[in-house]
Amino acid sequence: MRTRPLLSLVITLTTALACGGAADKKDAKKTEAKVEEPKADETKADAKPRARARAAEEVRMPEPKGRVVAIGGLGGDLAITTAALKAAGAIDDSNAWIGGDLVVVQIGNVLGPGKDEKAVLALLDTLADAAQKAGGALYRLSGEQEILNVALTFDGVSAKGFKDYAGEKPAGEDPRIDGLPKDRRGRAAAFASGGSVAKKLAEQKHVLVVGDTVFAHGAVLEEHVKEGLDTINKAGKKWMLGEDPMMPNSMAAMGPARSAKLRGNEPFCGGVEQVLTDLAVKRMVIQRGPEKIEPSMCDGKLLRIGPAAGDPSGGAEVLEIAGGATRPIPVAKK
């Protein structure tokens, strides 16, 4: 009779210990889960947008201190150039820099049918130096016209455009130049890769990021980001300097300076969104095509500006980016 109470006591104690052990394990798991939970600040930090694009650091310019103004094609016209810069608040009537810390981004096609290409290039060189000294900047992108000229395709160049460079001579025998008409050889010597003007154009990028905006003349597509924007800029530079005799594919019709994929009425907004996400920027600015189209697409994330003189696609204007907002500024007609 004494054995049964003792056995019951043992069973009771064993059960209690087992239940207590299970409870301890549950508490331990809760404690471990609590320790692994991220802090609120860490979660917030992880949520910040981060650049995921490879080879896209040198494409980024210093953070602007104030306004940014984008200017479209200048077409080798000095009057149009000065009017656009005045509208931007960059220069006064004597063409002196008054923009202070203003950042101007000229998105290509400085060259064109105008008669003042040489004067426009010289003015932009002077203003770039003055802007830097004042705490601002004047950046120039290469557009389709710059690339075509280095490739010695001179469609649309004015007679003055050839005459201004008539005295230029190649460094030596150059079959690219020797077979051209005599009145074109001087310009070809200056603009051919490795020539005096081509070396200056080589310093211009084909894609640029300023603040929360990515700029190009034609388009920035997902394939460009995958290739690497720094890689594209470096390839263009090497070709224009004459270090690479073959024009890289990124300078051809599918490249950032010449692609027309985002210029139509139905751009692929999903691709634009992906590019902006990968670069951790808010908008893309490119030059629009000659057709009449909406300047702002993809919920304002794709902005397309016309040449500074205006054309059938829209009036003469430049684009201001300030305080996260954008607005067109009309350019006074000359």
PLY file of the C-alpha trace (Angstrom):
ply
format ascii 1.0
element vertex 334
property float x
property float y
property float z
element edge 333
property int vertex1
property int vertex2
end_header
0.00 0.00 0.00
2.95 2.39 0.69
4.40 1.83 -2.80
1.44 3.40 -4.67
1.61 6.88 -2.99
5.36 6.98 -3.58
4.88 6.07 -7.26
2.23 8.78 -7.67
4.59 11.35 -6.16
7.35 10.42 -8.59
4.98 10.68 -11.59
3.70 14.07 -10.39
7.23 15.46 -9.96
8.34 14.12 -13.36
5.35 15.71 -15.11
5.94 19.04 -13.40
9.59 19.06 -14.40
8.70 18.19 -17.99
6.14 21.00 -18.22
8.53 23.43 -16.62
11.26 22.47 -19.13
8.92 23.05 -22.05
7.94 26.42 -20.68
11.60 27.35 -20.25
12.30 26.40 -23.89
9.37 28.52 -25.08
10.59 31.46 -23.02
14.08 31.00 -24.43
12.73 31.06 -27.96
10.79 34.23 -27.20
13.91 35.80 -25.75
15.99 34.83 -28.79
13.34 36.22 -31.18
13.25 39.44 -29.24
17.02 39.83 -29.43
17.00 39.29 -33.21
14.35 41.95 -33.90
15.91 44.96 -35.67
15.73 48.31 -34.00
13.39 50.90 -35.45
16.30 53.09 -36.62
17.95 50.16 -38.42
14.73 49.30 -40.26
14.34 52.93 -41.34
17.93 53.05 -42.58
17.48 49.87 -44.61
14.43 51.43 -46.29
16.45 54.30 -47.78
17.01 54.06 -51.57
20.45 52.81 -52.47
22.21 52.90 -55.82
22.36 49.37 -57.18
23.78 50.28 -60.57
27.25 48.96 -61.29
29.93 51.37 -62.52
27.83 54.43 -61.77
29.89 56.49 -59.34
31.98 58.71 -61.62
28.80 59.67 -63.46
27.66 61.51 -60.31
28.60 65.15 -60.01
28.90 67.00 -56.67
25.59 67.70 -54.97
24.22 71.04 -56.24
23.89 73.79 -53.64
21.00 75.54 -55.33
19.10 75.54 -58.62
19.80 73.27 -61.57
18.82 74.36 -65.09
18.84 72.04 -68.11
19.35 73.54 -71.57
18.63 71.70 -74.82
20.42 71.79 -78.16
22.11 75.04 -79.19
22.72 74.20 -82.86
25.83 76.34 -83.19
23.84 79.58 -82.76
25.42 82.17 -80.45
22.31 84.34 -80.08
20.24 81.33 -79.02
22.98 80.23 -76.62
23.17 83.58 -74.84
19.37 83.91 -74.71
19.06 80.48 -73.07
21.80 81.24 -70.54
20.17 84.56 -69.67
16.80 82.86 -69.18
18.56 80.42 -66.83
19.97 83.32 -64.81
23.52 82.27 -65.65
24.89 85.32 -67.50
24.33 89.06 -67.85
24.19 91.21 -70.98
27.99 91.13 -71.26
27.98 87.30 -71.16
29.65 87.25 -67.74
28.70 84.52 -65.25
26.26 85.83 -62.62
24.74 82.49 -61.64
26.72 82.01 -58.42
26.18 78.39 -57.34
23.77 77.69 -60.20
24.37 74.39 -62.02
23.68 74.40 -65.77
23.45 71.10 -67.65
23.59 71.45 -71.42
22.32 68.13 -72.77
24.13 68.01 -76.11
23.85 69.17 -79.72
25.91 72.30 -79.13
26.96 71.80 -82.76
24.58 72.13 -85.67
23.62 74.22 -88.69
24.30 77.58 -87.03
27.15 79.83 -88.12
28.67 80.35 -84.66
29.84 76.90 -83.56
33.37 78.04 -82.76
32.14 81.07 -80.81
29.61 78.97 -78.86
32.25 76.41 -77.89
34.60 79.19 -76.75
31.88 80.90 -74.69
30.93 77.66 -72.93
34.59 76.99 -72.12
34.90 80.42 -70.53
31.67 80.11 -68.57
32.53 76.65 -67.28
35.67 78.07 -65.66
33.82 81.10 -64.29
31.00 78.96 -62.88
33.43 76.68 -61.08
35.19 79.65 -59.46
31.82 81.01 -58.29
30.78 77.71 -56.68
28.50 76.61 -59.51
29.01 74.48 -62.59
28.34 74.29 -66.31
28.28 70.70 -67.52
28.05 69.69 -71.18
26.86 66.33 -72.45
27.68 64.94 -75.85
24.66 64.70 -78.11
24.10 63.08 -81.47
25.72 65.97 -83.36
28.94 65.77 -81.35
29.23 62.02 -82.00
28.43 62.36 -85.72
31.05 65.09 -86.15
33.73 62.95 -84.53
32.61 60.17 -86.87
33.13 62.71 -89.74
29.47 62.75 -90.67
28.88 66.44 -91.37
25.24 66.45 -92.40
23.73 69.88 -91.80
27.02 71.70 -91.12
26.94 75.24 -92.51
29.48 76.62 -94.99
30.81 78.78 -92.12
31.21 75.64 -90.05
33.68 74.30 -92.60
35.39 77.65 -93.18
36.07 78.23 -89.46
38.25 75.10 -89.33
39.81 75.32 -92.81
43.29 75.93 -91.36
43.35 72.74 -89.26
45.78 70.02 -90.36
45.96 66.36 -89.31
49.03 65.25 -87.38
50.02 62.99 -90.26
48.58 61.04 -93.14
45.04 60.05 -92.27
42.99 58.03 -94.77
39.81 59.14 -92.98
40.56 62.72 -94.02
42.55 62.40 -97.24
39.59 61.08 -99.21
37.26 63.95 -98.27
36.58 67.05 -100.42
39.23 69.72 -99.79
36.80 72.15 -98.15
35.96 69.54 -95.49
39.45 68.36 -94.60
40.17 71.13 -92.11
37.02 70.44 -90.12
37.71 66.73 -90.32
41.21 67.23 -88.94
39.79 69.11 -85.95
36.84 66.82 -85.22
38.21 63.36 -86.09
39.03 61.27 -83.02
42.35 62.51 -81.71
41.86 65.95 -83.31
41.99 69.24 -81.39
38.22 69.68 -81.02
37.55 65.97 -80.51
39.93 65.98 -77.52
37.85 68.72 -75.90
34.62 66.90 -76.65
36.15 63.82 -75.03
35.91 65.55 -71.65
32.12 65.65 -71.93
30.09 62.76 -70.56
27.26 60.97 -72.31
25.27 60.41 -69.13
25.36 62.59 -66.02
23.73 62.50 -62.58
23.27 65.81 -60.79
21.46 65.65 -57.46
18.28 63.60 -57.90
18.22 63.78 -61.72
19.91 61.74 -64.45
20.58 63.54 -67.75
21.27 62.27 -71.27
20.64 63.55 -74.76
18.73 60.51 -76.01
17.77 58.11 -73.21
19.03 56.12 -70.26
17.77 52.57 -70.59
18.04 49.46 -68.42
20.69 48.01 -70.75
22.81 51.14 -70.32
22.67 50.82 -66.54
23.58 47.12 -66.78
26.55 47.94 -68.99
27.66 50.60 -66.52
27.25 54.34 -67.08
30.87 55.00 -66.13
31.89 52.31 -68.63
29.90 54.06 -71.38
31.39 57.47 -70.56
34.93 56.06 -70.54
34.44 54.23 -73.83
33.24 57.42 -75.51
36.20 59.34 -74.12
38.75 56.79 -75.36
37.22 56.85 -78.85
37.17 60.64 -79.09
40.76 60.87 -77.85
41.81 58.46 -80.59
42.88 55.75 -78.14
40.29 53.36 -79.59
39.90 53.52 -83.39
36.46 51.91 -83.43
33.34 53.77 -82.36
31.91 51.81 -79.40
28.38 50.44 -79.67
27.32 52.78 -76.87
28.00 55.74 -79.19
25.82 54.29 -81.95
22.08 54.63 -82.41
21.28 52.48 -79.37
23.45 54.52 -77.00
22.40 57.15 -74.42
23.19 60.07 -76.73
21.27 58.79 -79.73
18.56 56.34 -78.66
15.02 57.43 -79.56
13.25 54.83 -77.38
11.93 57.36 -74.85
11.06 60.15 -77.26
7.70 58.89 -78.46
4.19 59.29 -77.09
4.26 55.91 -75.35
7.63 55.54 -73.60
8.22 52.39 -71.54
7.60 53.85 -68.10
8.39 50.56 -66.37
11.92 50.77 -67.73
12.21 54.40 -66.65
11.09 53.45 -63.14
13.71 50.69 -62.98
16.52 52.98 -64.11
15.56 55.62 -61.54
15.37 52.99 -58.80
18.76 51.53 -59.68
20.38 54.98 -59.76
18.49 56.19 -56.65
17.26 59.33 -58.44
13.80 60.85 -58.97
13.68 61.85 -62.63
15.30 61.61 -66.05
15.80 64.57 -68.39
16.42 64.05 -72.12
15.90 66.04 -75.32
12.59 65.42 -77.03
12.24 64.49 -80.67
10.95 66.81 -83.41
7.34 65.62 -83.12
4.75 67.30 -80.92
4.68 65.23 -77.73
4.00 65.64 -74.03
7.09 67.05 -72.32
6.32 65.26 -69.03
5.57 61.53 -68.97
5.60 58.62 -66.51
4.08 60.71 -63.68
6.69 63.43 -64.13
9.63 61.03 -63.88
10.55 61.45 -67.55
11.00 65.06 -68.68
11.78 65.93 -72.30
13.00 69.37 -73.33
13.39 70.77 -76.82
16.29 72.68 -78.37
16.89 76.09 -76.83
15.51 77.83 -79.93
12.31 75.80 -79.88
11.01 73.76 -82.82
7.73 72.20 -84.03
7.71 70.03 -80.90
7.51 73.02 -78.56
8.52 76.57 -77.74
11.89 78.00 -76.75
12.48 77.20 -73.08
14.86 75.77 -70.51
14.00 73.53 -67.55
14.56 74.56 -63.94
14.88 72.01 -61.12
14.70 73.55 -57.67
13.50 72.32 -54.29
12.28 69.05 -55.77
10.02 70.87 -58.26
10.48 71.44 -61.98
9.24 74.21 -64.26
9.91 75.42 -67.80
11.37 78.91 -68.21
10.64 80.61 -71.55
13.58 81.84 -73.60
13.21 85.28 -75.13
13.25 85.15 -78.92
16.08 86.94 -80.71
0 1
1 2
2 3
3 4
4 5
5 6
6 7
7 8
8 9
9 10
10 11
11 12
12 13
13 14
14 15
15 16
16 17
17 18
18 19
19 20
20 21
21 22
22 23
23 24
24 25
25 26
26 27
27 28
28 29
29 30
30 31
31 32
32 33
33 34
34 35
35 36
36 37
37 38
38 39
39 40
40 41
41 42
42 43
43 44
44 45
45 46
46 47
47 48
48 49
49 50
50 51
51 52
52 53
53 54
54 55
55 56
56 57
57 58
58 59
59 60
60 61
61 62
62 63
63 64
64 65
65 66
66 67
67 68
68 69
69 70
70 71
71 72
72 73
73 74
74 75
75 76
76 77
77 78
78 79
79 80
80 81
81 82
82 83
83 84
84 85
85 86
86 87
87 88
88 89
89 90
90 91
91 92
92 93
93 94
94 95
95 96
96 97
97 98
98 99
99 100
100 101
101 102
102 103
103 104
104 105
105 106
106 107
107 108
108 109
109 110
110 111
111 112
112 113
113 114
114 115
115 116
116 117
117 118
118 119
119 120
120 121
121 122
122 123
123 124
124 125
125 126
126 127
127 128
128 129
129 130
130 131
131 132
132 133
133 134
134 135
135 136
136 137
137 138
138 139
139 140
140 141
141 142
142 143
143 144
144 145
145 146
146 147
147 148
148 149
149 150
150 151
151 152
152 153
153 154
154 155
155 156
156 157
157 158
158 159
159 160
160 161
161 162
162 163
163 164
164 165
165 166
166 167
167 168
168 169
169 170
170 171
171 172
172 173
173 174
174 175
175 176
176 177
177 178
178 179
179 180
180 181
181 182
182 183
183 184
184 185
185 186
186 187
187 188
188 189
189 190
190 191
191 192
192 193
193 194
194 195
195 196
196 197
197 198
198 199
199 200
200 201
201 202
202 203
203 204
204 205
205 206
206 207
207 208
208 209
209 210
210 211
211 212
212 213
213 214
214 215
215 216
216 217
217 218
218 219
219 220
220 221
221 222
222 223
223 224
224 225
225 226
226 227
227 228
228 229
229 230
230 231
231 232
232 233
233 234
234 235
235 236
236 237
237 238
238 239
239 240
240 241
241 242
242 243
243 244
244 245
245 246
246 247
247 248
248 249
249 250
250 251
251 252
252 253
253 254
254 255
255 256
256 257
257 258
258 259
259 260
260 261
261 262
262 263
263 264
264 265
265 266
266 267
267 268
268 269
269 270
270 271
271 272
272 273
273 274
274 275
275 276
276 277
277 278
278 279
279 280
280 281
281 282
282 283
283 284
284 285
285 286
286 287
287 288
288 289
289 290
290 291
291 292
292 293
293 294
294 295
295 296
296 297
297 298
298 299
299 300
300 301
301 302
302 303
303 304
304 305
305 306
306 307
307 308
308 309
309 310
310 311
311 312
312 313
313 314
314 315
315 316
316 317
317 318
318 319
319 320
320 321
321 322
322 323
323 324
324 325
325 326
326 327
327 328
328 329
329 330
330 331
331 332
332 333
